[in-house]
Amino acid sequence: MKYVVKRKFRDKFNDLKLYHKGDTFETDSEKRAESLINGGFLSSAEMDGTENNEPPEKEGTENNDPSILDQNVGPVKEAITAEMDVEQLNNLLEEEKQGGERKSVIDHIEELLNEKSQQEQE
């Protein structure tokens, strides 16, 4: 199933891939599509490949790339999971320390990194 992206987002289930407004998002999961539609990230109509269903022109500049950290604390902590690799977690930790400096987000990322470190030692 293909959908037009309505609002920029990073796909937490696809290595934090960035999708811009106007991009085409493709998934085989109706549940995933429904979640993104309900969140306002995707158009509610599935693309059928006809000319009338082409994605609109992309908007914005490359400097406007949103970060997973641009959200409130709750959604940030939900999006940052142990499924991420150490490099991703370290990058997010550094970004939060430079920008947001929210203690609960920093603690969450550090906890995940500590868990990964303990797993590697076992």
LINHU-V795151 format. One line per field, one symbol per residue. ss: DSSP state (h for helix, s for strand, l for the rest). phi: phi as a letter, one per 20 degrees, with the letter a starting at -180 (. if undefined). psi: psi as a letter, one per 30 degrees, with the letter a starting at -180 (. if undefined). A space follows every 50 residues. Layout:
ss=???
phi=???
psi=???
//
This chain:
ss=lsssslllssslllllsssllllssslllhhhhhhhhhlllsllllslll hhhllllllllhhhlllhhhllhhhhhhhllllllhhhhhhhhhhhhhll llhhhhhhhhhhhhhhhhhhhl
phi=.dcefebgbdefecllgedegnfddcbeefffffffffenecfeeffdne ffdfffffdndffegfdgefefggfffffecfffegffffffffffffdf legfffffffffffffffffff
psi=kklkkfkklkjfghhhkkklkflkkklfjeeeeeeeeffgfllfkkkgfl efgkklkllllffgkllffflleeeeeefjlfflleeeeeeeeeeeeede hjeeeeeeeeeeeeeeeeeef.
//
